[in-house]
Amino acid sequence: MKNYFTIISTILLIILSMSINAATLHDFKAKTIEGDSLDFSTLKGKRLLVVNTASKCGYTYQYSELQQLYDIYGGDKFLIVGFPANNFGNQEPGSDEDIENFCTENYGVTFQMMSKISVKGNDIHEIYQWLTQKSLNGVKDAPIQWNFQKFMIDENGNWIDVVMTQESPLCDKIINWLEDFTSVLDDKSFSNTQSEIYPNPFSQSTTIHYQLHSSDHVTLKVYNAVGVEVAVLVNEYQDTGSHLALFDASNLTPGIYYYTLQIGDLVQSNNLLLIK
């Protein structure tokens, strides 16, 4: 009889373990900063970046980079979900209303912010239990080290990877992961077929290479992620062949930009430009 109960207990533990490991982010619900309930199962088909935020942190500027990322990739295939938390140095002391006003007024945040929660300790929210524990997400232990730790979740709600606080939301790992899925270059008519990008970290300038088939003037215009013009360069050429358009990038904050090249009266397609 004792062996019978041991076998039954073992089977139940295996079933429970399988159930826990099979959980995805889509199995959870949470309260938004507006006070509504968000059922993550309604986000199937979208990739998510889940990040714990704070308003008085040395990394609070990442709100700006998150918004730039969302401006380019956000929509039908990608969402950012921000969870305010006050777990580090009392850096998020305000109410949901305070936080919402701060994000909107200072950073123009339009991605989904959630109601303030705890992301570690005895009162850790169940979503962050899943995000940070391998026994639940089935992939990796990733305890929250500080504000703005970023989790990559795929379109099926599976845990993919974690990007630590000090890494920008515009880092290659996140950009490449999104490019692979969202095809933003096709969706927004970006094309690099006629020009290449050469960042120059020593002079903090950026050169763009292009080919001229006749003598003409070339106008280069650089825009930020929301379409505001941030740089203009006009060059006159009397010879054909390869040329470099050199513009000073030192006054541009790291982020996603795009540029247009107008050769004579012909405007090329928009071209994606990442400045780090």
PyRosetta script that sets phi, psi and omega in degrees:
from pyrosetta import init, pose_from_sequence

init()
pose = pose_from_sequence("MKNYFTIISTILLIILSMSINAATLHDFKAKTIEGDSLDFSTLKGKRLLVVNTASKCGYTYQYSELQQLYDIYGGDKFLIVGFPANNFGNQEPGSDEDIENFCTENYGVTFQMMSKISVKGNDIHEIYQWLTQKSLNGVKDAPIQWNFQKFMIDENGNWIDVVMTQESPLCDKIINWLEDFTSVLDDKSFSNTQSEIYPNPFSQSTTIHYQLHSSDHVTLKVYNAVGVEVAVLVNEYQDTGSHLALFDASNLTPGIYYYTLQIGDLVQSNNLLLIK")
pose.set_psi(1, -39.8)
pose.set_omega(1, 179.4)
pose.set_phi(2, -61.7)
pose.set_psi(2, -42.1)
pose.set_omega(2, 178.9)
pose.set_phi(3, -64.7)
pose.set_psi(3, -35.2)
pose.set_omega(3, 179.2)
pose.set_phi(4, -61.4)
pose.set_psi(4, -47.9)
pose.set_omega(4, 179.5)
pose.set_phi(5, -65.9)
pose.set_psi(5, -34.4)
pose.set_omega(5, 177.9)
pose.set_phi(6, -63.5)
pose.set_psi(6, -43.5)
pose.set_omega(6, 179.2)
pose.set_phi(7, -63.7)
pose.set_psi(7, -45.7)
pose.set_omega(7, 179.8)
pose.set_phi(8, -61.2)
pose.set_psi(8, -43.3)
pose.set_omega(8, -179.6)
pose.set_phi(9, -62.8)
pose.set_psi(9, -41.5)
pose.set_omega(9, 179.9)
pose.set_phi(10, -63.5)
pose.set_psi(10, -43.5)
pose.set_omega(10, 178.9)
pose.set_phi(11, -61.8)
pose.set_psi(11, -43.5)
pose.set_omega(11, 179.8)
pose.set_phi(12, -63.4)
pose.set_psi(12, -39.9)
pose.set_omega(12, 178.8)
pose.set_phi(13, -65.1)
pose.set_psi(13, -39.5)
pose.set_omega(13, 179.1)
pose.set_phi(14, -64.8)
pose.set_psi(14, -43.8)
pose.set_omega(14, 179.0)
pose.set_phi(15, -63.1)
pose.set_psi(15, -42.5)
pose.set_omega(15, 178.7)
pose.set_phi(16, -63.1)
pose.set_psi(16, -42.7)
pose.set_omega(16, 179.6)
pose.set_phi(17, -63.1)
pose.set_psi(17, -42.9)
pose.set_omega(17, 179.0)
pose.set_phi(18, -62.6)
pose.set_psi(18, -38.8)
pose.set_omega(18, -179.5)
pose.set_phi(19, -65.5)
pose.set_psi(19, -41.9)
pose.set_omega(19, -179.6)
pose.set_phi(20, -65.5)
pose.set_psi(20, -46.2)
pose.set_omega(20, -176.2)
pose.set_phi(21, -69.4)
pose.set_psi(21, -22.3)
pose.set_omega(21, -179.4)
pose.set_phi(22, -81.6)
pose.set_psi(22, -10.0)
pose.set_omega(22, -177.0)
pose.set_phi(23, -64.9)
pose.set_psi(23, 144.5)
pose.set_omega(23, 174.6)
pose.set_phi(24, -124.8)
pose.set_psi(24, 173.6)
pose.set_omega(24, 177.3)
pose.set_phi(25, -61.8)
pose.set_psi(25, -25.4)
pose.set_omega(25, -179.4)
pose.set_phi(26, -68.3)
pose.set_psi(26, -8.2)
pose.set_omega(26, 178.1)
pose.set_phi(27, -85.9)
pose.set_psi(27, -1.0)
pose.set_omega(27, -173.4)
pose.set_phi(28, -112.5)
pose.set_psi(28, 160.9)
pose.set_omega(28, 171.5)
pose.set_phi(29, -130.1)
pose.set_psi(29, 155.3)
pose.set_omega(29, 177.4)
pose.set_phi(30, -154.6)
pose.set_psi(30, 162.9)
pose.set_omega(30, -178.3)
pose.set_phi(31, -89.7)
pose.set_psi(31, 131.6)
pose.set_omega(31, 177.5)
pose.set_phi(32, -78.8)
pose.set_psi(32, 167.8)
pose.set_omega(32, -179.3)
pose.set_phi(33, -67.9)
pose.set_psi(33, -19.9)
pose.set_omega(33, 177.0)
pose.set_phi(34, -83.6)
pose.set_psi(34, -8.2)
pose.set_omega(34, 178.1)
pose.set_phi(35, 99.2)
pose.set_psi(35, 4.4)
pose.set_omega(35, 178.4)
pose.set_phi(36, -90.6)
pose.set_psi(36, 166.3)
pose.set_omega(36, 176.2)
pose.set_phi(37, -96.9)
pose.set_psi(37, 128.8)
pose.set_omega(37, 177.2)
pose.set_phi(38, -106.2)
pose.set_psi(38, 116.5)
pose.set_omega(38, 175.4)
pose.set_phi(39, -91.7)
pose.set_psi(39, 112.4)
pose.set_omega(39, -174.4)
pose.set_phi(40, -66.6)
pose.set_psi(40, -15.5)
pose.set_omega(40, 176.1)
pose.set_phi(41, -66.4)
pose.set_psi(41, -21.1)
pose.set_omega(41, 178.6)
pose.set_phi(42, -75.9)
pose.set_psi(42, -5.7)
pose.set_omega(42, -178.3)
pose.set_phi(43, -101.3)
pose.set_psi(43, 12.6)
pose.set_omega(43, 177.6)
pose.set_phi(44, -57.0)
pose.set_psi(44, 138.5)
pose.set_omega(44, -178.8)
pose.set_phi(45, 94.3)
pose.set_psi(45, -6.6)
pose.set_omega(45, 179.2)
pose.set_phi(46, -114.7)
pose.set_psi(46, 140.0)
pose.set_omega(46, 170.6)
pose.set_phi(47, -83.7)
pose.set_psi(47, 145.6)
pose.set_omega(47, -175.7)
pose.set_phi(48, -124.8)
pose.set_psi(48, 145.4)
pose.set_omega(48, 167.1)
pose.set_phi(49, -116.0)
pose.set_psi(49, 113.7)
pose.set_omega(49, -177.7)
pose.set_phi(50, -103.6)
pose.set_psi(50, 127.1)
pose.set_omega(50, -172.5)
pose.set_phi(51, -140.0)
pose.set_psi(51, 136.6)
pose.set_omega(51, 174.4)
pose.set_phi(52, -88.7)
pose.set_psi(52, 130.7)
pose.set_omega(52, -170.6)
pose.set_phi(53, -119.2)
pose.set_psi(53, 166.0)
pose.set_omega(53, 175.8)
pose.set_phi(54, -156.0)
pose.set_psi(54, 147.6)
pose.set_omega(54, -172.8)
pose.set_phi(55, -90.8)
pose.set_psi(55, -15.0)
pose.set_omega(55, -175.1)
pose.set_phi(56, -125.3)
pose.set_psi(56, 37.0)
pose.set_omega(56, -176.3)
pose.set_phi(57, -105.9)
pose.set_psi(57, 155.6)
pose.set_omega(57, 175.5)
pose.set_phi(58, -63.8)
pose.set_psi(58, -16.9)
pose.set_omega(58, 179.0)
pose.set_phi(59, -104.1)
pose.set_psi(59, 12.7)
pose.set_omega(59, -179.2)
pose.set_phi(60, -60.3)
pose.set_psi(60, -25.8)
pose.set_omega(60, 178.1)
pose.set_phi(61, -58.6)
pose.set_psi(61, -18.3)
pose.set_omega(61, 179.7)
pose.set_phi(62, -66.2)
pose.set_psi(62, -15.2)
pose.set_omega(62, 170.8)
pose.set_phi(63, -54.8)
pose.set_psi(63, -41.7)
pose.set_omega(63, -179.2)
pose.set_phi(64, -63.5)
pose.set_psi(64, -43.7)
pose.set_omega(64, -179.9)
pose.set_phi(65, -69.4)
pose.set_psi(65, -37.0)
pose.set_omega(65, 175.8)
pose.set_phi(66, -62.0)
pose.set_psi(66, -42.5)
pose.set_omega(66, -179.6)
pose.set_phi(67, -66.7)
pose.set_psi(67, -38.4)
pose.set_omega(67, 175.7)
pose.set_phi(68, -60.5)
pose.set_psi(68, -43.7)
pose.set_omega(68, 178.4)
pose.set_phi(69, -60.4)
pose.set_psi(69, -41.9)
pose.set_omega(69, -178.7)
pose.set_phi(70, -70.4)
pose.set_psi(70, -36.1)
pose.set_omega(70, 178.5)
pose.set_phi(71, -60.5)
pose.set_psi(71, -36.6)
pose.set_omega(71, -178.1)
pose.set_phi(72, -83.0)
pose.set_psi(72, -48.1)
pose.set_omega(72, -169.5)
pose.set_phi(73, -105.8)
pose.set_psi(73, -16.8)
pose.set_omega(73, -173.7)
pose.set_phi(74, -66.0)
pose.set_psi(74, 150.0)
pose.set_omega(74, 179.1)
pose.set_phi(75, 145.2)
pose.set_psi(75, -131.3)
pose.set_omega(75, -174.1)
pose.set_phi(76, -68.5)
pose.set_psi(76, -25.0)
pose.set_omega(76, -173.1)
pose.set_phi(77, -115.5)
pose.set_psi(77, -9.5)
pose.set_omega(77, -176.3)
pose.set_phi(78, -147.9)
pose.set_psi(78, 135.6)
pose.set_omega(78, 177.0)
pose.set_phi(79, -134.7)
pose.set_psi(79, 151.2)
pose.set_omega(79, 170.8)
pose.set_phi(80, -110.0)
pose.set_psi(80, 135.4)
pose.set_omega(80, 178.6)
pose.set_phi(81, -123.9)
pose.set_psi(81, 116.2)
pose.set_omega(81, -178.6)
pose.set_phi(82, -103.2)
pose.set_psi(82, 128.9)
pose.set_omega(82, 177.5)
pose.set_phi(83, -111.1)
pose.set_psi(83, 102.0)
pose.set_omega(83, 174.8)
pose.set_phi(84, -61.9)
pose.set_psi(84, 141.2)
pose.set_omega(84, -179.9)
pose.set_phi(85, -148.7)
pose.set_psi(85, 146.2)
pose.set_omega(85, -176.9)
pose.set_phi(86, -112.6)
pose.set_psi(86, 37.5)
pose.set_omega(86, -173.8)
pose.set_phi(87, -86.2)
pose.set_psi(87, -10.2)
pose.set_omega(87, -174.3)
pose.set_phi(88, -127.7)
pose.set_psi(88, 110.3)
pose.set_omega(88, 172.5)
pose.set_phi(89, 59.2)
pose.set_psi(89, 28.6)
pose.set_omega(89, 179.3)
pose.set_phi(90, 52.9)
pose.set_psi(90, 42.3)
pose.set_omega(90, -175.1)
pose.set_phi(91, -91.9)
pose.set_psi(91, 1.0)
pose.set_omega(91, 173.3)
pose.set_phi(92, -139.2)
pose.set_psi(92, 68.1)
pose.set_omega(92, -172.8)
pose.set_phi(93, -82.3)
pose.set_psi(93, -15.7)
pose.set_omega(93, -170.1)
pose.set_phi(94, -77.5)
pose.set_psi(94, 173.2)
pose.set_omega(94, 176.4)
pose.set_phi(95, -80.3)
pose.set_psi(95, 171.1)
pose.set_omega(95, 176.3)
pose.set_phi(96, -56.2)
pose.set_psi(96, -40.9)
pose.set_omega(96, 180.0)
pose.set_phi(97, -64.2)
pose.set_psi(97, -42.8)
pose.set_omega(97, 177.6)
pose.set_phi(98, -59.5)
pose.set_psi(98, -44.9)
pose.set_omega(98, -177.1)
pose.set_phi(99, -65.5)
pose.set_psi(99, -44.9)
pose.set_omega(99, -179.7)
pose.set_phi(100, -60.7)
pose.set_psi(100, -44.2)
pose.set_omega(100, 178.9)
pose.set_phi(101, -63.7)
pose.set_psi(101, -41.8)
pose.set_omega(101, -179.8)
pose.set_phi(102, -61.5)
pose.set_psi(102, -47.7)
pose.set_omega(102, -177.6)
pose.set_phi(103, -63.8)
pose.set_psi(103, -41.3)
pose.set_omega(103, -177.5)
pose.set_phi(104, -71.7)
pose.set_psi(104, -46.6)
pose.set_omega(104, -174.5)
pose.set_phi(105, -73.1)
pose.set_psi(105, -34.8)
pose.set_omega(105, -174.8)
pose.set_phi(106, -96.3)
pose.set_psi(106, -28.3)
pose.set_omega(106, -174.7)
pose.set_phi(107, -129.9)
pose.set_psi(107, 0.1)
pose.set_omega(107, 178.7)
pose.set_phi(108, 59.4)
pose.set_psi(108, 36.0)
pose.set_omega(108, -175.4)
pose.set_phi(109, -65.1)
pose.set_psi(109, 128.3)
pose.set_omega(109, 175.6)
pose.set_phi(110, -119.6)
pose.set_psi(110, -8.4)
pose.set_omega(110, 176.3)
pose.set_phi(111, -76.3)
pose.set_psi(111, 168.2)
pose.set_omega(111, -171.1)
pose.set_phi(112, -74.1)
pose.set_psi(112, 117.8)
pose.set_omega(112, 171.7)
pose.set_phi(113, -99.9)
pose.set_psi(113, 146.1)
pose.set_omega(113, -177.0)
pose.set_phi(114, -109.2)
pose.set_psi(114, 168.9)
pose.set_omega(114, 175.5)
pose.set_phi(115, -66.7)
pose.set_psi(115, 147.3)
pose.set_omega(115, -176.2)
pose.set_phi(116, -61.1)
pose.set_psi(116, 135.8)
pose.set_omega(116, -179.4)
pose.set_phi(117, -135.1)
pose.set_psi(117, -176.8)
pose.set_omega(117, 170.1)
pose.set_phi(118, -107.5)
pose.set_psi(118, 136.6)
pose.set_omega(118, -176.7)
pose.set_phi(119, -110.4)
pose.set_psi(119, 7.3)
pose.set_omega(119, 176.2)
pose.set_phi(120, -160.8)
pose.set_psi(120, 169.0)
pose.set_omega(120, 177.0)
pose.set_phi(121, 85.9)
pose.set_psi(121, -169.1)
pose.set_omega(121, -175.2)
pose.set_phi(122, -67.0)
pose.set_psi(122, -25.8)
pose.set_omega(122, -178.4)
pose.set_phi(123, -104.2)
pose.set_psi(123, 23.7)
pose.set_omega(123, -178.7)
pose.set_phi(124, -58.5)
pose.set_psi(124, 136.4)
pose.set_omega(124, 179.1)
pose.set_phi(125, -66.7)
pose.set_psi(125, 148.0)
pose.set_omega(125, -175.4)
pose.set_phi(126, -60.9)
pose.set_psi(126, -31.4)
pose.set_omega(126, 177.1)
pose.set_phi(127, -64.8)
pose.set_psi(127, -39.6)
pose.set_omega(127, 179.5)
pose.set_phi(128, -78.1)
pose.set_psi(128, -21.8)
pose.set_omega(128, 168.3)
pose.set_phi(129, -61.2)
pose.set_psi(129, -45.5)
pose.set_omega(129, -179.2)
pose.set_phi(130, -67.8)
pose.set_psi(130, -42.6)
pose.set_omega(130, -178.3)
pose.set_phi(131, -63.7)
pose.set_psi(131, -32.8)
pose.set_omega(131, -169.7)
pose.set_phi(132, -103.8)
pose.set_psi(132, -5.3)
pose.set_omega(132, -174.9)
pose.set_phi(133, -120.9)
pose.set_psi(133, 121.1)
pose.set_omega(133, 179.1)
pose.set_phi(134, -59.0)
pose.set_psi(134, -34.3)
pose.set_omega(134, -179.2)
pose.set_phi(135, -62.6)
pose.set_psi(135, -19.3)
pose.set_omega(135, 179.7)
pose.set_phi(136, -105.1)
pose.set_psi(136, -44.3)
pose.set_omega(136, -178.0)
pose.set_phi(137, -87.1)
pose.set_psi(137, -14.1)
pose.set_omega(137, 175.6)
pose.set_phi(138, 78.6)
pose.set_psi(138, 4.6)
pose.set_omega(138, -175.2)
pose.set_phi(139, -122.7)
pose.set_psi(139, -54.6)
pose.set_omega(139, -169.5)
pose.set_phi(140, -160.7)
pose.set_psi(140, 144.6)
pose.set_omega(140, 167.6)
pose.set_phi(141, -78.4)
pose.set_psi(141, 129.7)
pose.set_omega(141, -178.9)
pose.set_phi(142, -146.4)
pose.set_psi(142, 66.2)
pose.set_omega(142, -179.4)
pose.set_phi(143, -58.6)
pose.set_psi(143, 147.5)
pose.set_omega(143, -178.1)
pose.set_phi(144, -70.8)
pose.set_psi(144, 121.6)
pose.set_omega(144, -179.0)
pose.set_phi(145, -91.9)
pose.set_psi(145, -31.9)
pose.set_omega(145, -177.9)
pose.set_phi(146, -166.8)
pose.set_psi(146, 179.4)
pose.set_omega(146, 176.1)
pose.set_phi(147, -64.2)
pose.set_psi(147, 153.9)
pose.set_omega(147, 175.7)
pose.set_phi(148, 65.9)
pose.set_psi(148, 38.2)
pose.set_omega(148, 168.3)
pose.set_phi(149, -86.4)
pose.set_psi(149, 132.3)
pose.set_omega(149, -166.7)
pose.set_phi(150, -115.2)
pose.set_psi(150, 129.4)
pose.set_omega(150, 179.6)
pose.set_phi(151, -110.7)
pose.set_psi(151, 132.6)
pose.set_omega(151, 179.2)
pose.set_phi(152, -98.1)
pose.set_psi(152, 121.9)
pose.set_omega(152, -177.3)
pose.set_phi(153, -121.1)
pose.set_psi(153, 131.0)
pose.set_omega(153, -175.7)
pose.set_phi(154, -82.3)
pose.set_psi(154, 179.6)
pose.set_omega(154, -173.6)
pose.set_phi(155, -66.5)
pose.set_psi(155, -12.9)
pose.set_omega(155, 176.8)
pose.set_phi(156, -102.0)
pose.set_psi(156, 7.4)
pose.set_omega(156, 178.3)
pose.set_phi(157, 85.2)
pose.set_psi(157, 10.0)
pose.set_omega(157, -178.3)
pose.set_phi(158, -85.3)
pose.set_psi(158, 146.0)
pose.set_omega(158, 176.8)
pose.set_phi(159, -72.1)
pose.set_psi(159, 123.6)
pose.set_omega(159, -177.3)
pose.set_phi(160, -108.2)
pose.set_psi(160, -51.8)
pose.set_omega(160, -175.3)
pose.set_phi(161, -165.0)
pose.set_psi(161, 169.5)
pose.set_omega(161, 177.2)
pose.set_phi(162, -127.5)
pose.set_psi(162, 141.0)
pose.set_omega(162, 176.9)
pose.set_phi(163, -119.0)
pose.set_psi(163, 121.6)
pose.set_omega(163, -171.0)
pose.set_phi(164, -75.4)
pose.set_psi(164, 167.6)
pose.set_omega(164, -173.0)
pose.set_phi(165, -50.6)
pose.set_psi(165, -49.0)
pose.set_omega(165, -172.4)
pose.set_phi(166, -70.1)
pose.set_psi(166, -13.2)
pose.set_omega(166, 178.2)
pose.set_phi(167, -88.0)
pose.set_psi(167, 136.8)
pose.set_omega(167, -177.6)
pose.set_phi(168, -68.7)
pose.set_psi(168, 147.2)
pose.set_omega(168, 170.6)
pose.set_phi(169, -59.8)
pose.set_psi(169, -16.0)
pose.set_omega(169, 179.5)
pose.set_phi(170, -97.9)
pose.set_psi(170, 18.5)
pose.set_omega(170, -178.5)
pose.set_phi(171, -69.5)
pose.set_psi(171, 161.1)
pose.set_omega(171, -176.8)
pose.set_phi(172, -58.6)
pose.set_psi(172, -37.6)
pose.set_omega(172, -177.6)
pose.set_phi(173, -58.3)
pose.set_psi(173, -45.5)
pose.set_omega(173, -178.6)
pose.set_phi(174, -74.3)
pose.set_psi(174, -44.7)
pose.set_omega(174, -178.9)
pose.set_phi(175, -59.7)
pose.set_psi(175, -47.4)
pose.set_omega(175, -178.7)
pose.set_phi(176, -64.0)
pose.set_psi(176, -37.7)
pose.set_omega(176, 178.4)
pose.set_phi(177, -63.3)
pose.set_psi(177, -38.6)
pose.set_omega(177, 179.9)
pose.set_phi(178, -77.8)
pose.set_psi(178, -39.8)
pose.set_omega(178, 178.7)
pose.set_phi(179, -59.6)
pose.set_psi(179, -37.2)
pose.set_omega(179, -179.1)
pose.set_phi(180, -63.5)
pose.set_psi(180, -25.5)
pose.set_omega(180, -172.8)
pose.set_phi(181, -109.0)
pose.set_psi(181, -41.4)
pose.set_omega(181, -170.8)
pose.set_phi(182, -90.4)
pose.set_psi(182, -19.7)
pose.set_omega(182, -177.3)
pose.set_phi(183, 50.2)
pose.set_psi(183, 49.2)
pose.set_omega(183, -177.0)
pose.set_phi(184, -60.8)
pose.set_psi(184, -29.1)
pose.set_omega(184, -179.9)
pose.set_phi(185, -63.8)
pose.set_psi(185, -36.6)
pose.set_omega(185, 177.5)
pose.set_phi(186, -78.0)
pose.set_psi(186, -44.6)
pose.set_omega(186, -176.0)
pose.set_phi(187, -61.3)
pose.set_psi(187, -34.0)
pose.set_omega(187, -174.6)
pose.set_phi(188, -112.6)
pose.set_psi(188, 17.5)
pose.set_omega(188, 174.5)
pose.set_phi(189, 58.8)
pose.set_psi(189, 34.7)
pose.set_omega(189, 171.9)
pose.set_phi(190, -81.2)
pose.set_psi(190, 146.3)
pose.set_omega(190, 178.9)
pose.set_phi(191, -152.7)
pose.set_psi(191, 134.0)
pose.set_omega(191, 176.2)
pose.set_phi(192, -113.8)
pose.set_psi(192, 24.2)
pose.set_omega(192, -174.2)
pose.set_phi(193, -69.5)
pose.set_psi(193, -24.9)
pose.set_omega(193, -175.6)
pose.set_phi(194, -113.0)
pose.set_psi(194, 5.1)
pose.set_omega(194, 179.0)
pose.set_phi(195, -155.0)
pose.set_psi(195, 155.0)
pose.set_omega(195, 178.3)
pose.set_phi(196, -125.8)
pose.set_psi(196, 158.9)
pose.set_omega(196, -175.7)
pose.set_phi(197, -112.9)
pose.set_psi(197, 128.8)
pose.set_omega(197, 179.6)
pose.set_phi(198, -124.8)
pose.set_psi(198, 94.4)
pose.set_omega(198, 176.6)
pose.set_phi(199, -69.9)
pose.set_psi(199, 142.7)
pose.set_omega(199, -179.4)
pose.set_phi(200, -121.5)
pose.set_psi(200, 94.8)
pose.set_omega(200, -174.1)
pose.set_phi(201, -68.6)
pose.set_psi(201, -18.2)
pose.set_omega(201, -176.4)
pose.set_phi(202, -79.0)
pose.set_psi(202, -41.9)
pose.set_omega(202, -178.4)
pose.set_phi(203, -99.7)
pose.set_psi(203, -0.8)
pose.set_omega(203, -177.2)
pose.set_phi(204, 54.6)
pose.set_psi(204, 35.4)
pose.set_omega(204, 174.9)
pose.set_phi(205, -123.5)
pose.set_psi(205, 162.0)
pose.set_omega(205, -178.5)
pose.set_phi(206, -125.1)
pose.set_psi(206, 133.5)
pose.set_omega(206, 178.3)
pose.set_phi(207, -109.7)
pose.set_psi(207, 139.3)
pose.set_omega(207, 177.7)
pose.set_phi(208, -120.2)
pose.set_psi(208, 124.4)
pose.set_omega(208, -174.5)
pose.set_phi(209, -95.1)
pose.set_psi(209, 136.3)
pose.set_omega(209, 177.7)
pose.set_phi(210, -149.4)
pose.set_psi(210, 166.1)
pose.set_omega(210, -175.5)
pose.set_phi(211, -113.2)
pose.set_psi(211, 129.9)
pose.set_omega(211, 175.8)
pose.set_phi(212, -107.0)
pose.set_psi(212, 134.7)
pose.set_omega(212, 179.4)
pose.set_phi(213, -103.4)
pose.set_psi(213, -5.2)
pose.set_omega(213, 175.0)
pose.set_phi(214, -158.3)
pose.set_psi(214, 164.0)
pose.set_omega(214, 177.8)
pose.set_phi(215, -68.1)
pose.set_psi(215, 133.7)
pose.set_omega(215, -178.1)
pose.set_phi(216, -170.1)
pose.set_psi(216, 172.9)
pose.set_omega(216, 174.4)
pose.set_phi(217, -95.3)
pose.set_psi(217, 147.8)
pose.set_omega(217, -179.0)
pose.set_phi(218, -123.1)
pose.set_psi(218, 129.8)
pose.set_omega(218, 178.1)
pose.set_phi(219, -115.3)
pose.set_psi(219, 122.1)
pose.set_omega(219, 177.2)
pose.set_phi(220, -108.0)
pose.set_psi(220, 126.8)
pose.set_omega(220, 176.4)
pose.set_phi(221, -125.5)
pose.set_psi(221, 131.8)
pose.set_omega(221, -179.7)
pose.set_phi(222, -111.3)
pose.set_psi(222, 134.9)
pose.set_omega(222, -178.7)
pose.set_phi(223, -124.9)
pose.set_psi(223, 150.4)
pose.set_omega(223, 174.4)
pose.set_phi(224, -82.1)
pose.set_psi(224, -176.3)
pose.set_omega(224, -171.8)
pose.set_phi(225, -63.6)
pose.set_psi(225, -24.0)
pose.set_omega(225, -179.1)
pose.set_phi(226, -102.4)
pose.set_psi(226, 11.5)
pose.set_omega(226, 171.7)
pose.set_phi(227, 91.4)
pose.set_psi(227, 12.8)
pose.set_omega(227, 178.3)
pose.set_phi(228, -87.5)
pose.set_psi(228, 129.0)
pose.set_omega(228, -179.6)
pose.set_phi(229, -68.1)
pose.set_psi(229, 128.2)
pose.set_omega(229, -177.1)
pose.set_phi(230, -120.6)
pose.set_psi(230, -12.2)
pose.set_omega(230, 179.3)
pose.set_phi(231, -159.5)
pose.set_psi(231, 144.5)
pose.set_omega(231, 177.3)
pose.set_phi(232, -137.5)
pose.set_psi(232, 136.9)
pose.set_omega(232, 178.5)
pose.set_phi(233, -140.4)
pose.set_psi(233, 128.3)
pose.set_omega(233, 178.5)
pose.set_phi(234, -120.8)
pose.set_psi(234, 127.3)
pose.set_omega(234, 178.6)
pose.set_phi(235, -125.2)
pose.set_psi(235, 144.9)
pose.set_omega(235, 175.4)
pose.set_phi(236, -110.4)
pose.set_psi(236, 133.4)
pose.set_omega(236, -178.5)
pose.set_phi(237, -129.7)
pose.set_psi(237, 139.5)
pose.set_omega(237, 178.1)
pose.set_phi(238, -106.6)
pose.set_psi(238, -3.2)
pose.set_omega(238, -178.0)
pose.set_phi(239, -125.7)
pose.set_psi(239, 156.4)
pose.set_omega(239, 178.0)
pose.set_phi(240, -88.4)
pose.set_psi(240, 177.9)
pose.set_omega(240, 177.1)
pose.set_phi(241, 106.7)
pose.set_psi(241, -161.8)
pose.set_omega(241, -175.3)
pose.set_phi(242, -84.2)
pose.set_psi(242, 142.7)
pose.set_omega(242, 178.1)
pose.set_phi(243, -141.6)
pose.set_psi(243, 161.0)
pose.set_omega(243, 176.9)
pose.set_phi(244, -119.9)
pose.set_psi(244, 129.5)
pose.set_omega(244, 171.4)
pose.set_phi(245, -96.7)
pose.set_psi(245, 118.1)
pose.set_omega(245, -175.9)
pose.set_phi(246, -109.8)
pose.set_psi(246, 121.9)
pose.set_omega(246, 175.6)
pose.set_phi(247, -133.2)
pose.set_psi(247, 150.3)
pose.set_omega(247, -176.0)
pose.set_phi(248, -75.8)
pose.set_psi(248, 120.5)
pose.set_omega(248, -179.6)
pose.set_phi(249, -104.5)
pose.set_psi(249, 6.4)
pose.set_omega(249, -174.1)
pose.set_phi(250, -67.0)
pose.set_psi(250, -24.2)
pose.set_omega(250, -179.0)
pose.set_phi(251, -94.3)
pose.set_psi(251, 5.2)
pose.set_omega(251, 178.8)
pose.set_phi(252, -99.1)
pose.set_psi(252, 129.4)
pose.set_omega(252, 177.1)
pose.set_phi(253, -71.4)
pose.set_psi(253, 152.8)
pose.set_omega(253, 178.0)
pose.set_phi(254, -56.1)
pose.set_psi(254, 138.4)
pose.set_omega(254, 179.8)
pose.set_phi(255, 164.7)
pose.set_psi(255, -171.7)
pose.set_omega(255, -179.5)
pose.set_phi(256, -97.8)
pose.set_psi(256, 128.7)
pose.set_omega(256, 177.4)
pose.set_phi(257, -130.6)
pose.set_psi(257, 172.3)
pose.set_omega(257, 168.0)
pose.set_phi(258, -142.1)
pose.set_psi(258, 160.7)
pose.set_omega(258, -178.0)
pose.set_phi(259, -137.9)
pose.set_psi(259, 157.2)
pose.set_omega(259, 173.1)
pose.set_phi(260, -118.8)
pose.set_psi(260, 142.7)
pose.set_omega(260, 173.8)
pose.set_phi(261, -112.8)
pose.set_psi(261, 121.6)
pose.set_omega(261, 175.0)
pose.set_phi(262, -110.5)
pose.set_psi(262, 113.7)
pose.set_omega(262, 179.1)
pose.set_phi(263, -104.7)
pose.set_psi(263, 109.0)
pose.set_omega(263, -171.7)
pose.set_phi(264, 65.2)
pose.set_psi(264, -122.3)
pose.set_omega(264, 178.5)
pose.set_phi(265, -100.3)
pose.set_psi(265, 2.4)
pose.set_omega(265, -176.5)
pose.set_phi(266, -97.2)
pose.set_psi(266, 122.0)
pose.set_omega(266, 177.7)
pose.set_phi(267, -98.6)
pose.set_psi(267, 123.5)
pose.set_omega(267, 176.6)
pose.set_phi(268, -74.8)
pose.set_psi(268, 171.7)
pose.set_omega(268, 176.0)
pose.set_phi(269, -66.0)
pose.set_psi(269, 160.0)
pose.set_omega(269, 175.1)
pose.set_phi(270, -62.3)
pose.set_psi(270, 143.4)
pose.set_omega(270, -178.9)
pose.set_phi(271, -123.0)
pose.set_psi(271, 132.7)
pose.set_omega(271, -178.1)
pose.set_phi(272, -74.6)
pose.set_psi(272, 138.6)
pose.set_omega(272, -179.4)
pose.set_phi(273, -137.2)
pose.set_psi(273, 121.6)
pose.set_omega(273, 179.3)
pose.set_phi(274, -110.0)
pose.set_psi(274, 119.5)
pose.set_omega(274, 177.9)
pose.set_phi(275, -109.3)
pose.set_psi(275, 126.7)
pose.set_omega(275, -175.9)
pose.set_phi(276, -107.8)
pose.dump_pdb("model.pdb")
